[in-house]
Amino acid sequence: SSLSASCWSRPHPVNMLDSYHVKFQHSKALTSPYPGSHVERSQVPEDKVGWLTEWEDYNPVEYTAKSVLAGPSWADPQINHEGFSPKFNERDGEVERKSLNGLYVVENGRPRNPAGRTGLTGRGLLGRWGPNHAADPVVTRWKRDRSGNKVAHPVSGKNILQFVAIKRRDCGEWAIPGGMVDPGEKITATLKREFQEEALNSLQKSPEEKAKLEKQLQKLFSQDHFVVYRGYVDDPRNTDNAWMETEAVNYHDETGETMDNLPLEAGDDAGVVKWVDISEKLELYASHSYFIKLVTEKRGAHWSEHPECHE
């Protein structure tokens, strides 16, 4: 989960599910220097981002981080490595190489970023050629007073929703707990595992404590849930050949009884964890504010003190 999308993600607020009519836009994936390095991307003018625009002189920098080239379990070998023949656009053994946004082009044996040029080839910090899948669980409850009644916002009159937020160690920003999908892992398992590791510090718990947490969480994670967002994420780690995709899912504890008994404790990549009141004043990394806003719309909760203002 150290490669989590949580800190970096900023999708453009369009309907990414309709993959055939989407005009992707990315800006984070064009920034320099590349995270964790001094590598500068080749500059890509806005009108040359799309692959359909011909650009004969395009000469991107090639970069894959040493941590990826060292061959950890979460990373692919290099494309020309003997015995490595990935099956792009399909399930490749335990590794999911399908994109949430439909088919992507493979050129000279390398997958091509569906959102366009980034000024950098190779994989950067990302382990997989093509899509690198992450999951972000948005766990919510209603804010209540000491008598257990829901608290409404004095201006909008709508009930206030709270979500479990973590302050990430790597960039110090508040975010949704989240991380990478392990090979062979179902997305529902990733969502639950990441929440346990980052918001409940399950990695430091005894087997007995873990089993108890598991039982309590099962109730929350097995109920109806709402898929907030699925698709490409504009991320500064993206390259021409490797990119982030995420699935953000809302698990809502309507009565508050399940989450009241769960002791929040920061773990793994999280420095701090707490319940946070949701409103447009929240300073989260941009995509996470967008995900959270979609949740408030779905739940009919308070978001803005100026309802007449629309983005």
C-alpha positions as CSV (number, residue, x, y, z in Angstrom):
1,S,0.0,0.0,0.0
2,S,3.0,2.3,-0.1
3,L,2.1,2.8,-3.7
4,S,-1.4,3.9,-2.8
5,A,-3.3,6.2,-5.1
6,S,-4.5,8.1,-2.0
7,C,-2.1,11.0,-2.1
8,W,-1.8,11.6,-5.7
9,S,-5.1,10.9,-7.4
10,R,-6.9,13.6,-9.3
11,P,-9.4,12.3,-11.9
12,H,-11.2,14.8,-14.0
13,P,-14.8,14.9,-12.9
14,V,-16.4,13.4,-16.0
15,N,-18.2,10.1,-16.4
16,M,-15.2,7.8,-16.7
17,L,-17.5,4.7,-16.7
18,D,-18.6,5.6,-20.3
19,S,-15.2,4.6,-21.6
20,Y,-16.1,5.0,-25.3
21,H,-17.1,8.6,-25.1
22,V,-14.6,9.9,-22.5
23,K,-12.2,12.6,-23.2
24,F,-9.5,12.0,-20.6
25,Q,-7.5,15.0,-19.3
26,H,-4.5,14.8,-17.2
27,S,-2.3,17.5,-15.7
28,K,-0.6,15.8,-12.6
29,A,0.8,13.2,-15.0
30,L,2.7,16.0,-16.8
31,T,4.5,17.4,-13.8
32,S,8.2,17.4,-13.1
33,P,10.4,16.4,-11.4
34,Y,9.0,12.8,-11.4
35,P,8.1,11.8,-7.7
36,G,11.0,10.5,-5.7
37,S,13.6,11.5,-8.3
38,H,15.3,14.4,-10.1
39,V,14.0,13.2,-13.5
40,E,12.4,15.9,-15.7
41,R,9.8,14.8,-18.1
42,S,9.9,16.0,-21.8
43,Q,7.5,18.9,-22.0
44,V,4.2,18.0,-23.7
45,P,2.1,21.0,-24.9
46,E,-1.6,20.8,-24.1
47,D,-2.5,20.3,-27.8
48,K,-0.1,17.4,-28.2
49,V,-1.2,15.3,-25.2
50,G,-3.7,13.2,-27.3
51,W,-2.2,10.3,-29.3
52,L,-4.3,11.1,-32.3
53,T,-2.3,14.3,-32.7
54,E,0.7,13.5,-34.8
55,W,4.0,14.5,-33.3
56,E,7.0,13.1,-35.1
57,D,9.6,14.7,-32.9
58,Y,8.1,13.4,-29.6
59,N,11.1,12.2,-27.6
60,P,10.1,11.2,-24.1
61,V,12.5,10.4,-21.3
62,E,12.8,6.7,-20.3
63,Y,12.7,6.1,-16.5
64,T,11.9,3.2,-14.2
65,A,12.8,3.5,-10.6
66,K,15.5,1.3,-9.1
67,S,13.0,0.0,-6.5
68,V,10.9,-1.4,-9.4
69,L,13.9,-2.7,-11.4
70,A,15.0,-4.6,-8.3
71,G,12.2,-7.1,-9.0
72,P,9.9,-6.9,-5.9
73,S,6.9,-9.2,-5.9
74,W,4.5,-6.4,-6.9
75,A,6.4,-5.5,-10.0
76,D,6.7,-6.9,-13.6
77,P,10.0,-7.6,-15.2
78,Q,11.2,-5.4,-18.1
79,I,9.3,-5.9,-21.4
80,N,12.3,-7.5,-23.1
81,H,13.1,-9.8,-20.2
82,E,13.4,-13.5,-21.2
83,G,10.2,-15.5,-20.5
84,F,8.1,-12.4,-19.8
85,S,5.1,-12.3,-22.2
86,P,2.3,-10.3,-20.5
87,K,-1.3,-10.7,-21.8
88,F,-2.4,-7.1,-22.1
89,N,-6.1,-6.1,-22.0
90,E,-7.0,-9.4,-20.2
91,R,-6.6,-11.3,-16.9
92,D,-3.0,-12.5,-17.0
93,G,-2.8,-15.3,-14.4
94,E,-3.2,-13.6,-11.1
95,V,-2.6,-10.1,-12.5
96,E,-5.5,-8.0,-13.8
97,R,-4.3,-6.2,-16.9
98,K,-7.7,-5.1,-18.1
99,S,-8.4,-1.4,-17.8
100,L,-11.6,-0.1,-16.0
101,N,-12.0,2.2,-19.0
102,G,-12.0,-0.4,-21.8
103,L,-9.3,-1.5,-24.3
104,Y,-6.0,0.3,-24.5
105,V,-3.5,0.3,-27.4
106,V,-0.3,-1.8,-27.2
107,E,2.5,-0.5,-29.4
108,N,5.9,-2.2,-29.9
109,G,5.0,-4.6,-27.0
110,R,4.2,-1.7,-24.6
111,P,0.8,-0.6,-23.4
112,R,-0.1,3.1,-24.2
113,N,-1.6,5.4,-21.6
114,P,-5.2,6.0,-22.6
115,A,-5.2,9.6,-21.4
116,G,-2.3,10.5,-23.8
117,R,1.4,11.5,-23.7
118,T,3.1,12.2,-20.4
119,G,6.7,13.0,-21.5
120,L,8.0,9.8,-19.8
121,T,8.2,6.2,-20.9
122,G,9.0,3.1,-18.8
123,R,7.2,2.6,-15.5
124,G,8.5,5.2,-13.1
125,L,7.5,4.1,-9.6
126,L,4.7,1.8,-10.8
127,G,5.1,-1.9,-10.7
128,R,2.9,-3.0,-13.6
129,W,3.1,-2.2,-17.3
130,G,-0.4,-0.8,-18.2
131,P,-3.0,-0.3,-15.5
132,N,-2.0,-0.4,-11.8
133,H,-5.2,-1.0,-9.8
134,A,-5.9,0.6,-6.5
135,A,-9.0,0.7,-4.1
136,D,-10.3,3.5,-1.9
137,P,-12.9,2.6,0.8
138,V,-15.0,5.6,1.9
139,V,-16.5,4.6,5.3
140,T,-19.2,7.0,6.5
141,R,-21.7,7.5,9.4
142,W,-24.1,10.3,10.4
143,K,-22.8,12.9,13.0
144,R,-24.8,12.5,16.2
145,D,-25.2,14.5,19.4
146,R,-24.9,13.0,22.9
147,S,-28.5,11.8,22.8
148,G,-27.8,9.8,19.6
149,N,-29.8,12.2,17.3
150,K,-28.5,13.1,13.9
151,V,-26.9,16.6,13.7
152,A,-28.1,18.9,11.0
153,H,-26.1,21.8,9.6
154,P,-27.6,25.1,10.7
155,V,-27.4,26.7,7.3
156,S,-28.3,24.0,4.8
157,G,-30.5,22.1,7.2
158,K,-29.1,18.8,5.9
159,N,-27.6,16.1,8.2
160,I,-23.9,16.1,8.5
161,L,-22.0,13.0,7.3
162,Q,-18.6,11.9,8.7
163,F,-16.0,9.8,7.1
164,V,-12.9,8.0,8.3
165,A,-9.9,10.0,7.1
166,I,-6.2,9.3,7.4
167,K,-3.3,11.7,7.3
168,R,-0.7,10.1,5.0
169,R,2.9,9.8,6.1
170,D,4.3,10.3,2.6
171,C,2.8,13.7,1.7
172,G,1.1,14.8,5.0
173,E,-2.3,15.3,3.4
174,W,-5.7,14.1,4.6
175,A,-7.1,11.3,2.4
176,I,-9.3,8.3,2.1
177,P,-7.5,5.2,3.3
178,G,-6.5,3.1,0.3
179,G,-3.9,1.1,-1.5
180,M,-3.0,-1.3,-4.3
181,V,-4.9,-4.4,-5.3
182,D,-2.8,-7.5,-4.7
183,P,-2.5,-10.1,-7.5
184,G,-5.5,-12.5,-7.4
185,E,-7.3,-10.3,-4.8
186,K,-10.9,-9.3,-5.3
187,I,-11.4,-5.5,-5.1
188,T,-13.8,-6.1,-2.1
189,A,-11.0,-7.8,-0.2
190,T,-8.6,-4.9,-1.0
191,L,-11.1,-2.3,0.3
192,K,-11.5,-4.2,3.6
193,R,-7.8,-5.0,4.0
194,E,-6.6,-1.5,3.3
195,F,-9.2,-0.1,5.8
196,Q,-8.1,-2.5,8.4
197,E,-4.4,-1.8,7.9
198,E,-4.5,2.0,7.7
199,A,-7.5,2.9,9.9
200,L,-7.4,0.1,12.5
201,N,-3.7,-0.8,12.5
202,S,-4.5,-4.5,12.0
203,L,-0.9,-5.3,11.1
204,Q,0.1,-4.7,14.7
205,K,-2.8,-6.6,16.3
206,S,-2.7,-10.1,17.8
207,P,-4.6,-12.9,16.0
208,E,-7.4,-12.7,18.5
209,E,-7.8,-8.9,18.1
210,K,-7.7,-9.3,14.4
211,A,-10.4,-11.9,14.4
212,K,-12.6,-9.7,16.5
213,L,-12.1,-6.7,14.2
214,E,-12.8,-9.0,11.2
215,K,-16.1,-10.0,12.6
216,Q,-17.2,-6.4,13.3
217,L,-16.1,-5.2,9.9
218,Q,-17.8,-8.1,8.1
219,K,-21.1,-6.6,9.0
220,L,-20.2,-3.2,7.5
221,F,-18.5,-4.5,4.4
222,S,-21.1,-7.1,3.5
223,Q,-24.0,-4.7,3.3
224,D,-25.1,-2.7,0.3
225,H,-22.5,-0.3,-0.9
226,F,-22.2,2.4,-3.5
227,V,-19.4,2.5,-6.1
228,V,-18.4,6.2,-6.1
229,Y,-15.9,6.1,-9.0
230,R,-14.1,3.6,-11.2
231,G,-11.4,4.4,-13.7
232,Y,-8.3,6.2,-14.7
233,V,-6.6,8.5,-12.2
234,D,-4.5,11.5,-13.1
235,D,-1.4,10.8,-11.0
236,P,2.1,12.2,-11.0
237,R,3.5,8.7,-11.1
238,N,1.8,7.9,-14.5
239,T,3.9,7.4,-17.6
240,D,3.2,6.6,-21.2
241,N,3.3,2.9,-20.4
242,A,2.0,2.6,-16.8
243,W,-0.8,4.4,-15.1
244,M,-3.1,4.4,-11.9
245,E,-6.7,3.3,-11.9
246,T,-8.9,3.2,-8.8
247,E,-12.3,2.1,-7.5
248,A,-13.7,4.2,-4.7
249,V,-16.5,2.5,-2.8
250,N,-18.8,4.0,0.0
251,Y,-19.6,1.7,3.0
252,H,-22.2,3.5,5.1
253,D,-23.0,2.7,8.7
254,E,-26.6,4.0,8.9
255,T,-27.1,3.5,12.7
256,G,-23.5,4.1,13.7
257,E,-23.5,1.0,15.9
258,T,-20.9,-0.9,13.9
259,M,-18.3,1.8,13.8
260,D,-18.9,3.0,17.4
261,N,-17.3,-0.1,18.6
262,L,-14.3,0.0,16.3
263,P,-11.2,1.6,17.8
264,L,-9.6,3.8,15.1
265,E,-5.8,3.5,15.2
266,A,-3.4,4.7,12.5
267,G,-1.3,2.0,10.9
268,D,0.8,1.2,7.8
269,D,1.0,4.4,5.6
270,A,-1.2,6.5,7.9
271,G,0.2,8.9,10.5
272,V,-3.2,9.9,12.0
273,V,-6.7,8.6,11.6
274,K,-10.0,10.2,12.7
275,W,-13.7,10.8,11.9
276,V,-14.0,14.0,9.9
277,D,-17.2,16.1,9.3
278,I,-17.8,16.4,5.5
279,S,-18.3,19.7,3.9
280,E,-16.9,21.6,0.9
281,K,-14.4,23.3,3.3
282,L,-12.5,20.1,3.6
283,E,-9.0,20.3,2.3
284,L,-8.4,16.9,0.9
285,Y,-6.3,15.9,-2.1
286,A,-8.5,17.0,-5.0
287,S,-9.8,13.7,-6.2
288,H,-10.8,12.7,-2.7
289,S,-12.8,15.8,-2.2
290,Y,-14.6,14.9,-5.5
291,F,-15.2,11.3,-4.3
292,I,-16.6,12.6,-1.0
293,K,-18.8,15.2,-2.7
294,L,-20.4,12.4,-4.8
295,V,-21.1,10.4,-1.6
296,T,-22.9,13.4,0.1
297,E,-25.0,13.8,-3.1
298,K,-25.9,10.1,-2.9
299,R,-26.8,10.2,0.8
300,G,-28.5,13.6,0.7
301,A,-26.1,15.0,3.2
302,H,-24.7,18.5,3.9
303,W,-22.0,19.7,1.5
304,S,-22.3,23.4,0.9
305,E,-23.6,26.5,2.8
306,H,-24.4,28.0,-0.6
307,P,-26.8,25.6,-2.3
308,E,-27.4,27.9,-5.2
309,C,-23.8,27.7,-6.2
310,H,-23.0,25.0,-8.7
311,E,-19.7,24.0,-10.1
